[in-house]
Each structure stands twice: as structure tokens, then as C-alpha cells.
């Protein structure tokens, strides 16, 4: 029987519909060739947004949430195909998390004082047009999450995305504007350029109509933002250690740590990057990691080979970032079963695969003499980023001691790292964690100015 092309296309469309995969929009709302044009478009849109009621803004945000859920698999596949990082399944979960747990207008609140001398209000007002720099590790997640929070605060945003994820980022910007138009809002609530470069980034950071810059990326990007002379929100690097003491449920700790480390191939900046365990539990912990959690125990020779590949010439090899364990091992000629999802070994804290933030499922284990030694080594490994850390312990005093010593924006106790983002834990989601500038987990209120409004000797009716 000859192939009926029309029938094939009908079947394909039916399958796509069932999988809830949507084709990328043909339009490019919010996408410009010139950065100055993008900023001007966002400026005109912000004049409309700032006059919108909270209900109107929330209607747009609700439509964005709906569209993210509808396109979660599309975003996931685009991100993996374009960057070569992470895995589709986990990225789908991340996008659903953004849709469901990113705060909206409920995060914008008013504080009031009333007394004999009148009424004083503290209200959260918009900055205007916010400039944002986004990474290739979580490209669409960051664009979508940022825009929802910034819009809730009455702002619009111009993105300078990482060039390695420009297609995925443009798809996200387009979706945001389509959602706004569908909900009765303006176009260009989020804008970007077709070809982001260092030059377009510099234009954005120096532009007179950009009062606030939010940067999500490496230390170099954050340093550039903080040197711009403008208000900066900096979400920089981290090297989160997971500490395990002798009171922990060791079997559960092994499961939680490996689950957190391997989520999206270790791309989230909060993910466990190394383990520091007291000596008495190291062997048991590694036993569970290898026999039950799909970890491959690397020999000294394999560690050296991995170091040469992933830290090529002493610098992080971008081709290895976000790759799965099987792929990384294949790069050094080691074939493993498909159930291997993490690479582990025991080494000193100075080992390059432990001391460096790799963003790949390589999980070195550092042996500590006792709890105090474990804390000291974990603090050293975090490198003062004050980003994220984890602990597995049933001793409240130990948890408290560690929390004070590590002093990070995020501390997860007895759970995988992703619990910090509301996945299996309480709280809201964000993909911009401003550890360096002190805001911590950003939300809509982060992108607002506090304004005091005073009515003296009036409006007090007590």
C-alpha cells in the first residue's frame, strides 16, 4: 500500500497534540536587532504596565503560567538540543515548577503605621525597565521566572541572554509577549536582541533608561554588573557541599544527595557538588551510593583522566558541563551500564574535581576526622560564595553550628538540594539566587523600590 503523506501528517499532529508539544511560534514578539530599540520598546510598554492594576498584571501572569505548562516539553527539548546540557525529563519538571511556584502579585505588599500623628505607608513601586543577563544552564527557566516577578512589580525587562541558548531564550520571550497580548496586556513586556554579544550587554548596562540590572551567571558577569555604577542584583557561582555526620540516616542521605546531584545533570547552581562526611560513616555512605544509587566508583587513573578532560588546561571544559555520567566516562574510554548516573570517589578537599564547581554529576567524597573538621572543610569548599549548602544530620546542635559557619543563602537539611526550590519542599521557586549581593532567593518584591508615603496628623480615626 503506498504511503499517504496526508495521513502521516495527520498522525504526527495527533501524536504531538497528545504529548502536548507545541511548535515554536512563527512570530518574534519582543525580539529586536538593536539593543537600543529593544530598550525603547520595553520603556514604552512599561508606561502601560505601571498603570495596570494588580488584577490586570496577575491575569497576564496566570496566562504565562498556563503557556509554560503547555510548552514545558518544548522548552525542555529546545534547551537540551541547543546547549547539549541537562536532560529533557528534569527540565520539564523545572518548567512546571516555574509555572506553579514562582510568586506573582501576592508578593507585592504594603506596610502601614497608624498613630496619633497620622498614617504612614511603605509601598513597593517599580524600577522601570530592568536589564537582565541570563545563563545557558537554565536559559528559559530564568527568563520566564524573572519576567513573572518583574512584571508583578510593575516593571518590564530587557534580556541579554547567553549566546549559547539564544533560540531557547527567544522562544521564551516570544511566549511571554504572546501571553500578555492574549490577556489584554501590551506587547514587549520582555525584550531581547537577535544576536546577544558583549557589546549589547555593555549597551544595556550603560543605558540611561536601565536603573537596575539582574545578572544570573558566573563570577565574571556579576563583577561586570557590580562595576556598572547601577543597582545590581548578582546571582553568582556556588560550590555547595553536602555534610554528613554520624547521626544521619546514611541510606537516605546517599539517596537524597545523589538525587540532588544528578537532577538535570547537576546544572542547578544549588545542586550538591561534593560531600564532606565524618570518617565513621564514609564507607557506609559510599557503599549505598555505589550499590543502590547508581554511582560509579572511579579509580585514581580514571580520576586523573577525568580531570584532564573536564578541566582541560586547568579551565572548565564547557563541552562537559551538564553532561550525564555515562557520557563523561565515555570521554575517557570507560563504558558503563545505562543505570550509572553519577561518578564518585574519595579524595582530599583540594582535589580539582572537588574544589572546582563543575556542574556535572561528579561527586567527590572528603573524609573528615570529626564533625568540627567536617564543618571546617565544607566552609573551605564553599569558597565564601555564600550560595548554598546541605547537611544530613539528626543533631540539631550540629545543624545549627553548620548553618552559622557556612552562612549561605540556602541551607537544605535532610533532603535533596532541589527541595530549596519548592520541589519536594515548602517555599517558592526562583532561578536567580542572589548570594553575592545579599537578596538570596529573588521574587517579585526583590524587583521593587520601597517608597514611604506619609500623611501627618490625618487619617487617624482611633
C-alpha positions in Angstrom: 0.0 0.0 0.0 1.5 3.4 -1.0 2.3 5.9 1.8 -0.3 8.6 2.1 1.7 11.7 3.1 -1.5 13.5 4.3 -2.3 10.5 6.6 1.2 10.6 8.0 1.0 14.3 8.8 -2.4 13.8 10.5 -0.9 11.0 12.7 2.1 13.2 13.5 -0.1 16.1 14.5 -2.3 13.8 16.6 0.8 12.4 18.5 2.1 15.9 19.0 -1.2 17.0 20.5 -1.3 14.1 22.8 2.2 14.8 24.0 1.3 18.5 24.5 4.3 19.5 22.4 3.6 22.8 20.6 5.6 24.1 17.6 7.6 27.2 18.2 5.6 30.4 17.4 6.2 31.8 14.0 6.3 35.4 15.3 9.1 37.0 17.3 7.4 39.4 19.7 9.9 41.3 21.7 12.9 40.4 19.6 15.0 43.2 18.0 18.2 43.6 16.0 19.4 46.6 18.1 19.6 46.7 21.9 18.7 50.4 22.0 15.5 49.6 20.1 14.7 46.7 22.5 15.1 49.1 25.5 12.9 51.7 23.9 10.2 49.2 23.2 10.3 47.9 26.8 10.2 51.5 28.0 7.0 52.2 26.1 5.5 49.0 27.4 6.4 49.8 31.0 4.4 53.1 30.8 1.4 50.9 30.3 2.3 48.2 32.8 2.9 50.6 35.7 -0.7 51.9 35.3 -2.2 48.4 35.3 -4.0 47.2 38.3 -2.6 44.2 40.3 -5.5 42.2 39.0 -4.6 43.0 35.4 -0.9 42.1 36.0 -2.0 38.8 37.7 -4.2 38.0 34.7 -1.1 38.2 32.4 1.0 36.1 34.9 -1.8 33.5 35.1 -1.7 33.2 31.3 2.1 32.9 31.3 1.8 30.0 33.8 -0.7 28.3 31.6 1.5 28.7 28.5 4.6 27.4 30.3 2.8 24.2 31.3 1.6 23.8 27.7 5.1 24.2 26.4 7.2 22.6 29.1 8.3 19.7 27.0 9.1 22.0 24.0 11.3 24.2 26.3 13.0 21.2 27.7 13.8 19.7 24.3 14.9 23.0 22.9 17.2 23.6 25.8 18.9 20.2 25.6 19.2 20.3 21.8 20.6 23.9 21.7 23.0 23.7 24.7 23.8 20.0 24.9 23.3 20.3 28.7 20.9 18.5 31.1 18.1 16.1 30.3 14.6 16.6 29.0 12.7 14.9 31.8 14.2 17.0 34.6 13.9 20.2 32.5 10.2 19.5 32.1 9.9 19.4 35.9 11.8 22.6 36.2 9.5 24.5 33.9 6.4 23.2 35.7 8.0 24.3 38.9 8.5 27.8 37.4 4.8 27.9 36.3 3.4 26.7 39.6 5.7 28.1 42.3 7.1 31.5 41.0 5.4 34.2 43.1 3.2 36.8 41.4 1.5 39.9 42.6 0.8 38.3 46.0 4.4 39.1 46.8 3.8 42.9 46.4 2.6 44.1 49.8 2.0 47.4 51.7 3.2 48.1 55.2 1.3 50.7 57.3 1.7 52.5 60.6 -1.1 54.4 62.2 -0.9 56.5 65.3 -1.6 59.9 66.9 0.4 61.7 64.3 -1.3 60.2 61.2 -0.7 57.4 58.7 2.5 56.2 57.0 2.6 53.7 54.2 5.5 51.7 52.7 4.7 50.6 49.2 6.6 48.6 46.6 7.0 50.5 43.4 8.6 49.5 40.0 12.1 50.4 39.0 11.0 50.7 35.3 12.9 48.8 32.7 15.2 46.2 34.2 18.2 44.8 32.4 18.8 41.1 32.8 21.6 38.8 31.9 20.7 35.1 31.8 22.8 31.9 31.6 22.9 28.9 29.2 22.5 26.4 32.1 18.9 27.4 32.9 18.0 29.7 30.0 14.3 29.6 29.5 13.6 28.9 33.2 15.5 32.1 34.2 13.8 34.3 31.5 10.3 33.1 32.4 10.8 33.2 36.2 12.4 36.7 36.1 9.8 38.2 33.9 6.9 36.9 36.0 8.4 38.5 39.1 9.5 41.7 37.4 6.1 42.2 35.8 4.3 41.6 39.1 6.3 44.6 40.5 5.2 46.8 37.5 8.4 46.5 35.5 9.3 45.4 32.0 12.6 43.7 31.2 15.3 43.6 28.5 17.3 40.4 28.4 20.8 39.8 27.1 20.8 36.0 27.1 23.8 33.7 26.8 24.5 33.3 23.1 24.7 29.5 23.5 21.0 29.5 24.4 19.6 32.3 22.2 17.0 30.2 20.4 15.5 28.9 23.6 15.6 32.3 25.2 13.9 33.9 22.2 11.2 31.3 22.3 10.6 32.2 26.0 10.5 35.9 25.3 8.0 35.4 22.4 5.8 33.3 24.6 5.8 35.9 27.4 4.6 38.6 25.0 2.0 36.4 23.4 0.7 35.7 26.9 0.5 39.4 27.6 -1.4 40.2 24.4 -3.7 37.3 25.0 -4.5 38.6 28.5 -5.1 42.1 27.3 -1.7 43.5 28.1 0.9 45.2 26.0 3.5 43.7 23.7 7.2 43.9 24.7 6.8 43.2 28.4 10.0 41.2 27.8 12.5 42.1 25.0 15.8 40.8 23.7 18.1 41.0 20.7 18.6 38.5 17.9 22.3 38.3 18.5 23.4 39.0 22.1 27.0 39.9 22.4 29.4 41.5 24.9 28.7 44.8 23.1 24.9 44.5 23.5 25.4 43.7 27.2 27.5 46.8 27.7 24.9 48.9 25.9 22.3 47.6 28.2 24.3 48.1 31.4 25.2 51.7 30.5 21.8 52.8 29.1 20.2 55.7 30.9 16.8 54.0 30.9 18.0 50.9 32.8 18.1 51.7 36.5 18.5 48.0 37.7 20.5 45.1 36.4 19.9 41.5 37.4 22.6 39.1 36.4 22.4 35.3 36.7 25.7 33.7 35.8 29.3 33.2 36.6 31.5 35.5 38.8 32.8 37.5 35.8 29.3 38.5 34.8 28.3 39.5 38.3 31.5 41.5 38.7 30.8 43.4 35.5 27.3 44.3 36.7 28.5 45.5 40.1 31.1 47.7 38.2 28.4 49.3 36.1 27.6 52.0 38.6 24.0 51.0 38.8 22.0 49.0 41.3 22.8 45.3 40.7 21.3 42.0 41.8 24.0 39.4 41.4 23.4 35.6 41.3 26.9 34.2 41.0 28.7 31.0 41.5 28.5 28.4 44.2 30.1 25.1 45.1 27.6 23.6 47.5 29.0 21.0 49.9 26.8 18.3 51.5 27.9 17.5 55.0 27.0 14.1 56.5 27.6 13.4 60.2 27.4 10.2 62.3 23.8 10.8 63.4 22.4 10.9 59.8 20.2 8.3 58.2 23.1 7.2 55.9 21.0 5.3 53.4 18.6 8.1 53.0 21.5 10.6 52.8 23.0 8.7 49.9 19.7 8.7 48.1 19.0 12.4 48.7 22.5 13.5 47.8 22.7 11.5 44.5 19.2 12.6 43.5 20.0 16.2 44.1 23.4 16.0 42.4 22.1 14.2 39.3 19.0 16.4 38.8 19.3 17.9 35.3 22.9 16.6 35.2 23.9 18.9 38.1 23.1 22.1 36.2 21.2 23.9 39.1 23.6 26.1 41.0 22.2 24.8 44.3 23.0 21.2 43.5 25.3 19.1 45.6 28.8 19.5 44.2 30.8 17.5 46.8 30.3 15.5 50.0 32.1 16.0 53.3 31.5 13.1 55.7 32.8 12.2 59.1 35.2 9.3 58.9 33.0 6.8 60.7 30.2 6.9 58.0 32.2 7.4 54.8 32.4 3.7 53.9 28.7 3.0 54.6 27.7 6.1 52.7 29.8 5.2 49.6 28.5 1.6 49.8 24.9 2.8 49.4 25.9 5.3 46.7 27.5 2.6 44.6 25.3 -0.4 45.3 21.9 1.4 45.4 22.1 4.8 43.8 23.8 4.2 40.5 27.2 5.7 41.3 30.4 4.6 39.6 33.5 4.4 41.8 36.3 5.9 39.8 39.9 4.7 40.2 42.8 7.0 40.7 43.7 6.6 37.0 40.2 7.4 36.0 40.1 10.5 38.2 43.2 11.8 36.6 41.8 11.1 33.1 38.5 12.9 34.1 40.4 15.9 35.5 42.4 16.2 32.2 39.1 16.2 30.2 36.7 18.2 32.3 39.3 20.7 33.4 41.2 20.9 30.2 44.2 23.1 30.5 43.2 24.0 34.1 39.9 25.6 32.9 36.3 24.2 32.9 35.6 22.4 29.7 32.2 23.8 28.6 31.6 20.7 26.5 31.4 18.6 29.6 29.1 20.9 31.6 25.6 19.4 32.1 26.6 16.0 30.5 25.4 12.8 32.1 27.8 10.4 33.9 27.8 7.8 31.1 28.8 10.4 28.6 31.6 11.8 30.8 33.0 8.3 31.4 32.9 7.5 27.7 35.1 10.6 27.1 37.9 8.7 28.9 37.2 5.4 27.3 35.1 3.8 30.1 31.9 2.1 29.2 29.3 1.7 31.9 25.6 0.5 32.0 22.8 3.0 31.4 21.9 2.9 35.1 25.1 4.7 36.1 24.1 8.3 36.8 26.9 9.6 39.0 30.7 9.4 39.4 32.1 9.2 42.8 35.5 8.7 44.6 37.2 9.6 47.8 39.8 12.4 47.8 41.1 15.4 49.7 39.3 18.7 49.6 42.0 20.2 47.3 41.3 17.6 44.6 40.4 19.6 41.4 37.2 17.6 40.8 36.1 18.5 44.3 37.4 22.1 44.8 36.1 23.3 41.4 32.4 23.9 40.7 31.9 21.5 37.7 28.1 21.5 37.1 28.2 17.8 36.1 27.4 14.6 38.1 30.8 14.1 39.6 30.6 13.8 43.4 33.8 13.5 45.3 33.8 12.5 49.0 36.0 14.2 51.5 36.7 12.3 54.8 36.7 14.4 58.0 38.1 13.4 61.4 35.0 14.6 63.2 32.1 17.0 62.9 34.1 20.1 63.6 36.7 19.1 60.9 33.8 18.4 58.5 32.4 21.9 59.1 35.9 23.5 58.5 36.4 21.6 55.3 32.9 22.3 54.0 33.3 26.0 54.6 36.6 26.0 52.7 35.0 24.2 49.8 32.1 26.7 49.6 34.8 29.3 48.9 32.9 32.1 50.5 30.2 32.3 47.8 27.5 32.2 50.5 25.3 30.5 48.0 24.0 27.0 49.0 24.9 24.2 51.3 23.4 20.9 52.6 23.6 18.8 55.7 22.3 15.4 56.7 22.1 15.1 60.5 19.6 14.4 63.3 21.6 16.5 65.7 20.0 20.0 66.0 23.1 21.5 67.6 25.2 20.2 64.7 22.8 21.6 62.1 22.8 25.0 63.9 26.6 25.1 64.1 26.9 24.3 60.5 24.3 26.9 59.5 26.1 29.6 61.3 29.5 28.6 60.0 28.6 28.2 56.3 26.4 31.3 56.2 24.8 30.6 52.8 21.6 31.9 51.3 20.3 28.4 51.1 20.7 25.5 53.6 18.9 22.3 53.0 18.6 19.8 55.8 18.0 16.0 55.3 16.6 16.4 51.7 17.8 16.7 48.1 19.1 20.2 47.1 16.1 20.8 44.9 13.8 21.0 47.9 15.2 24.5 48.3 13.3 25.5 45.1 10.0 24.1 46.4 10.3 20.7 44.6 9.6 18.3 47.5 9.9 21.2 50.0 8.0 24.2 51.0 8.5 27.7 49.7 8.6 29.5 46.3 10.7 28.9 43.2 13.4 31.1 41.7 16.3 30.6 39.3 18.0 33.8 40.3 19.6 33.3 43.7 21.5 36.5 44.5 24.0 35.3 47.0 26.7 37.8 46.2 24.6 40.9 46.6 22.6 39.5 49.5 19.0 39.3 48.2 19.0 35.5 48.4 16.1 33.8 46.6 14.7 36.6 44.4 11.0 37.1 43.9 8.6 39.9 42.7 9.3 42.1 45.8 13.1 41.9 45.0 12.5 43.9 41.8 10.7 46.9 43.5 11.7 50.1 45.3 10.4 50.8 48.8 8.6 54.2 48.9 7.3 55.9 52.0 4.1 57.9 51.9 3.3 60.0 55.0 0.0 61.7 55.9 0.7 63.8 59.0 -2.0 64.4 61.6 -4.7 62.9 59.4 -6.4 59.6 58.7 -6.1 58.5 62.3 -9.6 57.6 63.5 -8.9 55.9 66.8 
